[in-house]
Amino acid sequence: MERTDCRLQHRRRRLGGSQDGSRCRRLCTRPSEPKLLTADPDLVALADRLGYQFTQPSLLVEALTHRSWCADHLGASSNERLEFLGDAVLALVVTDHIYAAYPEMAEGQLAPLRAEVVRAETLADLAAELQLGKALRLGRGEEASGGREKQSILSDAMEAVIGAVYLDAPWEILIELVRRWLADRIAMASQGPGIRDFKTRLQEYCARSGFKAPEYRLSERGPDHAKQFLAIVHLDGEERGRGEGRSKKQAEQAAAASAWQTLDSEAMAYTVGAAP
């Protein structure tokens, strides 16, 4: 109970100044907790990819604990409460960011933009990019059924991690982390509701035109915590577009968008050339 009270006190004090919050975090931190990270190389690597070192590593462990693990390990806490908290925190951070970043947008534009950024598919993609699945604690059944790659488990765990950071870090650091993780996705979503469907558009174009399905060739560079992917899309063996991103999906979407723009430009040039 003392630890919970201290967290609440920390949260209230943060609004008045960071020094009291830092002091309270030091008092709340268990001296033995850092061993939780150093003892597990997957947690160490994940913390590096997240770009944040927890003062209370037990929060990160809890955020990665699926309820199926708790069924096999009585007394363990699942990440469901942190997921609940992280969902609300994420919505607030994203709302605050897009409200300030897009002053020209009306409420009717801001709401779907936020919904696009915080939806389960987006969070699962982010979790995959950060390789959250490697560090998840799953029960034997979920492990055997491929739970580390399930969209629902990944998106829930991503929300739980955000909730854990909220309890562990100053508000300013939380905002910086969430913006860093989601910046590319927010920028892409802000361009319009159809932006994420370029792969679908390209697939449909190939079907209508008698082409084979688009072929994406991927390469990667950089360390795990800052990996970049390059995708090259080929139509009937011919390169038609390239794109980069922090995940394979982002790179493929960017390549599909490039190919679509190329095809659109060629179609326009043909129309102009054919005009009398």
Order of alpha helices (4+ residues) and beta strands (2+ residues): alpha-alpha-alpha-alpha-alpha-alpha-alpha-alpha-alpha-alpha-alpha-alpha-alpha-beta-beta-beta-alpha
